[in-house]
Amino acid sequence: MNMKSIPRLPILYAIFAAACYGVSSPLSKVLLKELPPTLIAAFLYLGAGLGMAILNLFRKTKRTKHKEAKITKKELPYIFGMIALDIAAPIALMFGLTMTTPANASLLNNFEIVATAVIALLIFKETVGRRMWVAITLITLSCVILSFDDISSLSFSLGSVLVLIACVFWGFENNCTRMLSLNDPLQIVVVKGFGSGIGALIIALAIREYSKNVPYIVLALLLGFFAYGLSIYFYILAQRELGAARTSIFYAIAPFIGVGLSFIFFNQPLSVSFVIAIVVMVIGAYFAASEKHHHEHTHEFIEHEHRHSHSDEHHNHTHNNPVKEHSHLHTHEKLQHDHLHTPDMHHTHTH
């Protein structure tokens, strides 16, 4: 898939999502000086849910016609899975940050790409081509390089292991979210934010993690709105068109933003292994972005609801009045054709 074959707007969504999340690791490291790990995880998601709920209220005051499909009962298994994984992942990440540098954690977050792609292939049957496998291999190698405190002594870091575990949790969560990507992304983030935030807060209180530091709590909520709320919102929009694995590849810019901020705020020196890991990751990202995928495939008959327009060949049903983007229950007739495509929710065929 070359860059011209991929819709540009979803790429911008993925990059903007990465930019929002990129500030998370270095700024969370600052918050850890005053707040315990599980409590930070709770406030990050609560900040996301609260902030996006306010945006949702603002959207309703505009009185515009609702263009997004609402969550229904059939999506509940993915909702529950998403919330549970979103409770576990940031807790593992916060504990990992207490044992490793924020720069190292930021780059190790790229292992989320590997986990997302492998889970998408093996469990959710998303297509992963040869060039994508090369990318996955290179990114895995770079993560292995970063996971050792000292390559010469092969001393493995527990903090690195916890960050990698968080990435696996998020890999499963990304695929659950992909299954919800045709629904209203704002509603998804609100549910995810409050569900995961309240769950993590209950755990924090159960293990007696408290804090009366109101300024830092407010900062954690604000960081959650930008680094989790806005990031997840645009990530879901990107997944609609690109699929889980490919969205994660473009999202890979996030750790590099985190690393840059870590060097600025924490004055961390560049090690040889650090530089090697970055180079390997860049090469891996190139292979992922240059993958090309097209073949003759069949779209089976399906009935579903989601936001769409009639500017593509997949939505050719008629309306009494011409409309732009809108959402309603509609059908797709069986169709067979050949074109460049990504594994979005309209291209879930097997290979």
Secondary structure by P-SEA (a helix, b strand, c coil): cccccccaaaaaaaaaaaaaacccaaaaaaaaacccaaaaaaaaaaaaaaaaaaaaaaaaaaccccccccccccaaaaaaaaaaaaaaaaaaaaaaaacccaaaaaaaccaaaaaaaaaaaccccccccaaaaaaaaaaaaaaaaacccccccccccaaaaaaaaaaaaaaaaaaaaaaaccccaaaaaaaaaaaaaaaaaaaaaaacccccaaaaaaaaaaaaacccaaaaaaaaaaaacccaaaaaaaacaaaaaaaaaaaaaccccccaaaaaaaaaaaaaaaaaaacccccbbbbccccccccccccccccccccccccccccccccccbbbbbccccccccccccc
